[in-house]
Amino acid sequence: FWRQDPKRAPGDYEGYGFLGVGKNFIFNFDPIEFKDPEVRKTKLSAEIANGRLAMVALMAMLFQNGTVGTTGPAMWLPAA
């Protein structure tokens, strides 16, 4: 399905564009390309940071669910 080209950066697949959005089995438009390498580096760093934050948040929810028993409003509202 996806084959890494050794000439391209890791995760940079031909035809999938920036962050994997472009011409694929769901979308059919030309991928966004950033000519300035600093802009590309900044955007990729922001995407990696957001992904890491999401992983930490998910782990916190799992920890909370395991210790308290819920992650929802039932934790804060008294039982009726």
N, CA, C and O atoms as a GROMACS GRO file, in nm:
protein
  320
    1PHE      N    1   0.083  -0.119   0.000
    1PHE     CA    2   0.000   0.000   0.000
    1PHE      C    3   0.088   0.125   0.000
    1PHE      O    4   0.083   0.202  -0.096
    2TRP      N    5   0.166   0.147   0.104
    2TRP     CA    6   0.262   0.257   0.106
    2TRP      C    7   0.401   0.198   0.106
    2TRP      O    8   0.433   0.109   0.184
    3ARG      N    9   0.482   0.247   0.017
    3ARG     CA   10   0.622   0.204   0.013
    3ARG      C   11   0.711   0.326   0.028
    3ARG      O   12   0.697   0.424  -0.044
    4GLN      N   13   0.802   0.317   0.124
    4GLN     CA   14   0.892   0.428   0.150
    4GLN      C   15   1.000   0.434   0.043
    4GLN      O   16   1.072   0.336   0.020
    5ASP      N   17   1.012   0.549  -0.022
    5ASP     CA   18   1.117   0.572  -0.121
    5ASP      C   19   1.242   0.615  -0.045
    5ASP      O   20   1.235   0.712   0.031
    6PRO      N   21   1.355   0.548  -0.063
    6PRO     CA   22   1.475   0.585   0.012
    6PRO      C   23   1.526   0.726  -0.019
    6PRO      O   24   1.604   0.781   0.058
    7LYS      N   25   1.483   0.784  -0.131
    7LYS     CA   26   1.526   0.919  -0.168
    7LYS      C   27   1.445   1.028  -0.097
    7LYS      O   28   1.483   1.145  -0.098
    8ARG      N   29   1.331   0.989  -0.036
    8ARG     CA   30   1.243   1.086   0.028
    8ARG      C   31   1.258   1.078   0.180
    8ARG      O   32   1.310   0.980   0.233
    9ALA      N   33   1.212   1.182   0.248
    9ALA     CA   34   1.217   1.186   0.395
    9ALA      C   35   1.124   1.079   0.452
    9ALA      O   36   1.026   1.042   0.386
   10PRO      N   37   1.152   1.029   0.572
   10PRO     CA   38   1.064   0.929   0.633
   10PRO      C   39   0.921   0.982   0.646
   10PRO      O   40   0.899   1.093   0.694
   11GLY      N   41   0.824   0.903   0.603
   11GLY     CA   42   0.684   0.942   0.609
   11GLY      C   43   0.638   1.027   0.493
   11GLY      O   44   0.520   1.060   0.485
   12ASP      N   45   0.728   1.063   0.403
   12ASP     CA   46   0.692   1.145   0.287
   12ASP      C   47   0.668   1.052   0.169
   12ASP      O   48   0.762   1.012   0.100
   13TYR      N   49   0.542   1.018   0.147
   13TYR     CA   50   0.508   0.925   0.041
   13TYR      C   51   0.465   1.000  -0.084
   13TYR      O   52   0.397   1.102  -0.075
   14GLU      N   53   0.505   0.951  -0.198
   14GLU     CA   54   0.475   1.016  -0.325
   14GLU      C   55   0.324   1.020  -0.348
   14GLU      O   56   0.256   0.918  -0.335
   15GLY      N   57   0.273   1.137  -0.383
   15GLY     CA   58   0.131   1.154  -0.412
   15GLY      C   59   0.045   1.179  -0.291
   15GLY      O   60  -0.075   1.203  -0.305
   16TYR      N   61   0.103   1.173  -0.170
   16TYR     CA   62   0.023   1.195  -0.049
   16TYR      C   63   0.044   1.332   0.011
   16TYR      O   64  -0.033   1.371   0.099
   17GLY      N   65   0.143   1.406  -0.033
   17GLY     CA   66   0.158   1.545   0.007
   17GLY      C   67   0.186   1.566   0.153
   17GLY      O   68   0.230   1.477   0.225
   18PHE      N   69   0.158   1.689   0.196
   18PHE     CA   70   0.188   1.734   0.331
   18PHE      C   71   0.095   1.666   0.431
   18PHE      O   72  -0.027   1.676   0.417
   19LEU      N   73   0.150   1.600   0.529
   19LEU     CA   74   0.076   1.531   0.635
   19LEU      C   75  -0.017   1.424   0.583
   19LEU      O   76  -0.116   1.392   0.648
   20GLY      N   77   0.013   1.367   0.467
   20GLY     CA   78  -0.063   1.255   0.415
   20GLY      C   79  -0.193   1.290   0.347
   20GLY      O   80  -0.274   1.201   0.319
   21VAL      N   81  -0.215   1.418   0.319
   21VAL     CA   82  -0.339   1.459   0.252
   21VAL      C   83  -0.306   1.496   0.108
   21VAL      O   84  -0.214   1.574   0.083
   22GLY      N   85  -0.380   1.440   0.016
   22GLY     CA   86  -0.358   1.469  -0.125
   22GLY      C   87  -0.433   1.370  -0.211
   22GLY      O   88  -0.546   1.334  -0.179
   23LYS      N   89  -0.373   1.327  -0.319
   23LYS     CA   90  -0.438   1.230  -0.406
   23LYS      C   91  -0.423   1.091  -0.347
   23LYS      O   92  -0.315   1.032  -0.352
   24ASN      N   93  -0.531   1.039  -0.292
   24ASN     CA   94  -0.532   0.904  -0.238
   24ASN      C   95  -0.671   0.845  -0.260
   24ASN      O   96  -0.746   0.894  -0.344
   25PHE      N   97  -0.704   0.742  -0.188
   25PHE     CA   98  -0.830   0.672  -0.213
   25PHE      C   99  -0.952   0.748  -0.162
   25PHE      O  100  -1.064   0.712  -0.196
   26ILE      N  101  -0.933   0.853  -0.081
   26ILE     CA  102  -1.046   0.932  -0.032
   26ILE      C  103  -1.053   1.066  -0.103
   26ILE      O  104  -1.158   1.104  -0.153
   27PHE      N  105  -0.942   1.138  -0.106
   27PHE     CA  106  -0.937   1.272  -0.166
   27PHE      C  107  -0.879   1.264  -0.306
   27PHE      O  108  -0.802   1.174  -0.337
   28ASN      N  109  -0.916   1.360  -0.388
   28ASN     CA  110  -0.862   1.364  -0.524
   28ASN      C  111  -0.828   1.508  -0.562
   28ASN      O  112  -0.888   1.565  -0.652
   29PHE      N  113  -0.731   1.564  -0.492
   29PHE     CA  114  -0.682   1.698  -0.526
   29PHE      C  115  -0.531   1.701  -0.508
   29PHE      O  116  -0.474   1.617  -0.439
   30ASP      N  117  -0.469   1.798  -0.572
   30ASP     CA  118  -0.324   1.808  -0.563
   30ASP      C  119  -0.283   1.840  -0.420
   30ASP      O  120  -0.344   1.926  -0.356
   31PRO      N  121  -0.180   1.774  -0.369
   31PRO     CA  122  -0.139   1.798  -0.231
   31PRO      C  123  -0.077   1.937  -0.213
   31PRO      O  124  -0.024   1.995  -0.307
   32ILE      N  125  -0.086   1.988  -0.091
   32ILE     CA  126  -0.025   2.116  -0.056
   32ILE      C  127   0.125   2.096  -0.049
   32ILE      O  128   0.173   2.000   0.012
   33GLU      N  129   0.198   2.185  -0.110
   33GLU     CA  130   0.344   2.178  -0.104
   33GLU      C  131   0.398   2.311  -0.058
   33GLU      O  132   0.361   2.416  -0.111
   34PHE      N  133   0.486   2.307   0.039
   34PHE     CA  134   0.550   2.427   0.089
   34PHE      C  135   0.691   2.434   0.030
   34PHE      O  136   0.771   2.343   0.048
   35LYS      N  137   0.718   2.541  -0.042
   35LYS     CA  138   0.849   2.555  -0.107
   35LYS      C  139   0.957   2.593  -0.006
   35LYS      O  140   1.072   2.551  -0.019
   36ASP      N  141   0.920   2.673   0.094
   36ASP     CA  142   1.018   2.717   0.192
   36ASP      C  143   1.042   2.605   0.294
   36ASP      O  144   0.949   2.563   0.362
   37PRO      N  145   1.164   2.556   0.307
   37PRO     CA  146   1.191   2.446   0.400
   37PRO      C  147   1.168   2.483   0.546
   37PRO      O  148   1.135   2.396   0.627
   38GLU      N  149   1.185   2.611   0.581
   38GLU     CA  150   1.162   2.652   0.720
   38GLU      C  151   1.014   2.645   0.756
   38GLU      O  152   0.978   2.606   0.867
   39VAL      N  153   0.927   2.684   0.663
   39VAL     CA  154   0.783   2.675   0.686
   39VAL      C  155   0.742   2.529   0.701
   39VAL      O  156   0.665   2.494   0.791
   40ARG      N  157   0.794   2.445   0.614
   40ARG     CA  158   0.763   2.301   0.622
   40ARG      C  159   0.810   2.242   0.754
   40ARG      O  160   0.737   2.166   0.818
   41LYS      N  161   0.931   2.278   0.796
   41LYS     CA  162   0.985   2.227   0.921
   41LYS      C  163   0.901   2.274   1.040
   41LYS      O  164   0.876   2.197   1.133
   42THR      N  165   0.859   2.400   1.038
   42THR     CA  166   0.776   2.455   1.146
   42THR      C  167   0.642   2.384   1.154
   42THR      O  168   0.597   2.348   1.262
   43LYS      N  169   0.578   2.363   1.039
   43LYS     CA  170   0.447   2.298   1.037
   43LYS      C  171   0.456   2.151   1.080
   43LYS      O  172   0.369   2.102   1.152
   44LEU      N  173   0.560   2.082   1.036
   44LEU     CA  174   0.577   1.942   1.077
   44LEU      C  175   0.607   1.932   1.226
   44LEU      O  176   0.560   1.839   1.292
   45SER      N  177   0.686   2.025   1.280
   45SER     CA  178   0.715   2.025   1.423
   45SER      C  179   0.588   2.051   1.504
   45SER      O  180   0.567   1.990   1.608
   46ALA      N  181   0.504   2.142   1.456
   46ALA     CA  182   0.377   2.169   1.524
   46ALA      C  183   0.287   2.047   1.521
   46ALA      O  184   0.220   2.017   1.620
   47GLU      N  185   0.284   1.977   1.410
   47GLU     CA  186   0.200   1.857   1.400
   47GLU      C  187   0.250   1.747   1.493
   47GLU      O  188   0.170   1.677   1.555
   48ILE      N  189   0.380   1.730   1.503
   48ILE     CA  190   0.437   1.630   1.593
   48ILE      C  191   0.406   1.667   1.738
   48ILE      O  192   0.371   1.580   1.818
   49ALA      N  193   0.420   1.796   1.773
   49ALA     CA  194   0.391   1.840   1.909
   49ALA      C  195   0.244   1.818   1.943
   49ALA      O  196   0.213   1.774   2.054
   50ASN      N  197   0.153   1.846   1.851
   50ASN     CA  198   0.011   1.824   1.876
   50ASN      C  199  -0.020   1.676   1.891
   50ASN      O  200  -0.103   1.638   1.973
   51GLY      N  201   0.046   1.592   1.813
   51GLY     CA  202   0.027   1.448   1.826
   51GLY      C  203   0.074   1.397   1.961
   51GLY      O  204   0.009   1.312   2.022
   52ARG      N  205   0.187   1.448   2.007
   52ARG     CA  206   0.238   1.406   2.138
   52ARG      C  207   0.146   1.453   2.250
   52ARG      O  208   0.122   1.379   2.346
   53LEU      N  209   0.094   1.575   2.239
   53LEU     CA  210   0.001   1.625   2.339
   53LEU      C  211  -0.125   1.539   2.343
   53LEU      O  212  -0.177   1.510   2.451
   54ALA      N  213  -0.174   1.499   2.227
   54ALA     CA  214  -0.293   1.413   2.221
   54ALA      C  215  -0.265   1.278   2.287
   54ALA      O  216  -0.352   1.224   2.356
   55MET      N  217  -0.146   1.223   2.266
   55MET     CA  218  -0.113   1.095   2.329
   55MET      C  219  -0.105   1.107   2.481
   55MET      O  220  -0.150   1.017   2.553
   56VAL      N  221  -0.049   1.218   2.530
   56VAL     CA  222  -0.042   1.239   2.675
   56VAL      C  223  -0.183   1.255   2.732
   56VAL      O  224  -0.213   1.201   2.838
   57ALA      N  225  -0.270   1.328   2.662
   57ALA     CA  226  -0.407   1.347   2.709
   57ALA      C  227  -0.482   1.214   2.714
   57ALA      O  228  -0.557   1.188   2.808
   58LEU      N  229  -0.463   1.131   2.614
   58LEU     CA  230  -0.529   1.000   2.613
   58LEU      C  231  -0.480   0.912   2.728
   58LEU      O  232  -0.559   0.844   2.793
   59MET      N  233  -0.350   0.915   2.753
   59MET     CA  234  -0.297   0.836   2.865
   59MET      C  235  -0.350   0.888   2.999
   59MET      O  236  -0.377   0.809   3.089
   60ALA      N  237  -0.366   1.019   3.011
   60ALA     CA  238  -0.422   1.075   3.134
   60ALA      C  239  -0.566   1.031   3.153
   60ALA      O  240  -0.608   1.001   3.265
   61MET      N  241  -0.643   1.025   3.044
   61MET     CA  242  -0.782   0.978   3.053
   61MET      C  243  -0.786   0.831   3.093
   61MET      O  244  -0.869   0.792   3.176
   62LEU      N  245  -0.699   0.751   3.036
   62LEU     CA  246  -0.696   0.609   3.073
   62LEU      C  247  -0.655   0.590   3.219
   62LEU      O  248  -0.712   0.506   3.289
   63PHE      N  249  -0.558   0.668   3.265
   63PHE     CA  250  -0.516   0.661   3.405
   63PHE      C  251  -0.630   0.702   3.497
   63PHE      O  252  -0.657   0.637   3.597
   64GLN      N  253  -0.698   0.812   3.462
   64GLN     CA  254  -0.809   0.860   3.543
   64GLN      C  255  -0.922   0.757   3.547
   64GLN      O  256  -0.982   0.733   3.652
   65ASN      N  257  -0.950   0.696   3.434
   65ASN     CA  258  -1.055   0.595   3.429
   65ASN      C  259  -1.018   0.474   3.514
   65ASN      O  260  -1.104   0.414   3.578
   66GLY      N  261  -0.891   0.439   3.516
   66GLY     CA  262  -0.848   0.324   3.595
   66GLY      C  263  -0.846   0.351   3.744
   66GLY      O  264  -0.870   0.259   3.822
   67THR      N  265  -0.820   0.475   3.785
   67THR     CA  266  -0.812   0.505   3.928
   67THR      C  267  -0.946   0.549   3.986
   67THR      O  268  -0.982   0.507   4.095
   68VAL      N  269  -1.019   0.635   3.915
   68VAL     CA  270  -1.144   0.690   3.966
   68VAL      C  271  -1.263   0.608   3.917
   68VAL      O  272  -1.364   0.597   3.988
   69GLY      N  273  -1.253   0.550   3.801
   69GLY     CA  274  -1.361   0.469   3.748
   69GLY      C  275  -1.438   0.535   3.635
   69GLY      O  276  -1.518   0.469   3.568
   70THR      N  277  -1.416   0.663   3.614
   70THR     CA  278  -1.485   0.732   3.505
   70THR      C  279  -1.403   0.853   3.463
   70THR      O  280  -1.321   0.903   3.539
   71THR      N  281  -1.426   0.900   3.343
   71THR     CA  282  -1.363   1.023   3.297
   71THR      C  283  -1.468   1.126   3.260
   71THR      O  284  -1.435   1.231   3.206
   72GLY      N  285  -1.593   1.096   3.288
   72GLY     CA  286  -1.701   1.184   3.248
   72GLY      C  287  -1.757   1.268   3.361
   72GLY      O  288  -1.698   1.275   3.469
   73PRO      N  289  -1.871   1.331   3.337
   73PRO     CA  290  -1.930   1.419   3.437
   73PRO      C  291  -1.980   1.343   3.561
   73PRO      O  292  -2.001   1.404   3.666
   74ALA      N  293  -1.998   1.213   3.551
   74ALA     CA  294  -2.041   1.136   3.668
   74ALA      C  295  -1.938   1.143   3.780
   74ALA      O  296  -1.972   1.122   3.896
   75MET      N  297  -1.816   1.172   3.746
   75MET     CA  298  -1.711   1.184   3.846
   75MET      C  299  -1.732   1.309   3.933
   75MET      O  300  -1.697   1.308   4.051
   76TRP      N  301  -1.789   1.415   3.875
   76TRP     CA  302  -1.803   1.543   3.945
   76TRP      C  303  -1.943   1.561   4.004
   76TRP      O  304  -1.960   1.636   4.101
   77LEU      N  305  -2.042   1.495   3.948
   77LEU     CA  306  -2.179   1.514   3.994
   77LEU      C  307  -2.213   1.407   4.099
   77LEU      O  308  -2.173   1.292   4.084
   78PRO      N  309  -2.286   1.445   4.203
   78PRO     CA  310  -2.321   1.344   4.304
   78PRO      C  311  -2.422   1.246   4.248
   78PRO      O  312  -2.503   1.279   4.162
   79ALA      N  313  -2.415   1.124   4.298
   79ALA     CA  314  -2.508   1.020   4.255
   79ALA      C  315  -2.646   1.050   4.311
   79ALA      O  316  -2.661   1.086   4.428
   80ALA      N  317  -2.747   1.035   4.227
   80ALA     CA  318  -2.883   1.064   4.273
   80ALA      C  319  -2.957   0.938   4.308
   80ALA      O  320  -3.073   0.944   4.349
   0.00000   0.00000   0.00000
